[in-house]
């Protein structure tokens, strides 16, 4: 597979839910190739994308720098040793009080390797409390947790969507004193793999509908059908205070390489669906930051010799569901300047992406240095209210070295 094909496949995997059977990764990749896009990347970043491991919401690259301030705008500190063995590609989530680390792999797939299957994943788990700077083991997950599984927090309860060959299994975890996992019954068929939560409710696509699971009541409900035209494909849902927003692309537009499929958005106000003005971006991985939807992917799509697009299109952007206004990411957030540690983690305010930290409230962008001794790839990461916590990972060389070290990066306060 050449560089262009790898970049296309990477973009296809980032699209999220396409209208294909759950778990059909090969079909999703074929769909991505059919989109006939080519990303314009800096040479170093393009190489990092090709050799990076991009699974479970974690994209990690290379480049090592000593521990210290990242351009004098933030600093790392190593956390106490977690009660977990070395591993890569664990799942992490911030509950509002603790960071949970669950599962991971002992035998991650090396870069440039075509791994048909790796190990099934681990089940053990631990919680980090920033207030006391301590770790504690928690109840192991009921299933092995690895790449492709999703964690999110809703109303203080953690929801696990576990991928399996015949669909997905969903579980809740209630923290101590209960410290227990419970399987969620009656999961709707054809449910998507990128859920989104707000308050105590978890939203997910299920075929052409949106379903809602209330963790407090323990029941599912289904929203009215979205009958806006044209119908959306490659759909995913983002929970916002203005109602769930379903984003996707025009299902009737031919993917002939002549024009890009920009992201469209429909919002449900509790009674009806309405379509927002078309965005100017091509990616579809959103996070609600408290005031806007953010897709912090700084890459761009350039038709070039492959696709005669009229101009360059950004992959990411900002969307206000209240007004429908879309805007591009700040110019400072660029793959050309992403020379830091390539840990990828969306947060509420801050986003770690392509070796940078983006403050979605102020628009500032700083380089994210890699701590000396941290693993190169496969590190799990999650934002607390004010810090980025990173755990584990792998460094590939003559042998694979796994890590169970943990770090926290804190942005420095602004200069008066």
TAGI-V97642 format. One record per run of one state. SS is the DSSP state (@ for helix, = for strand, . for the rest). FROM is the first residue (numbers start at 1). TO is the last residue. If there is no record, write none. Layout:
SS:FROM:TO + SS:FROM:TO
This chain:
.:1:2 + @:3:14 + .:15:24 + @:25:34 + .:35:38 + =:39:40 + .:41:42 + @:43:51 + .:52:52 + =:53:55 + .:56:57 + =:58:60 + .:61:73 + =:74:78 + .:79:86 + =:87:88 + .:89:90 + =:91:94 + .:95:98 + =:99:102 + .:103:104 + =:105:105 + .:106:121 + =:122:122 + .:123:124 + =:125:129 + .:130:133 + =:134:138 + .:139:144 + =:145:145 + .:146:149 + =:150:154 + .:155:156 + =:157:164 + .:165:166 + =:167:174 + .:175:179 + =:180:183 + .:184:190 + =:191:191 + .:192:195 + =:196:198 + .:199:200 + =:201:206 + .:207:208 + =:209:214 + .:215:218 + =:219:222 + .:223:231 + =:232:238 + .:239:244 + =:245:250 + .:251:263 + =:264:268 + .:269:272 + =:273:275 + .:276:280 + =:281:281 + .:282:286 + =:287:288 + .:289:292 + =:293:295 + .:296:299 + =:300:301 + .:302:312 + =:313:314 + .:315:316 + =:317:319 + .:320:325 + =:326:327 + .:328:334 + @:335:337 + .:338:344 + =:345:346 + .:347:349 + =:350:353 + .:354:355 + =:356:359 + .:360:364 + =:365:367 + .:368:376 + =:377:377 + .:378:379 + =:380:383 + .:384:387 + =:388:396 + .:397:399 + =:400:411 + .:412:416
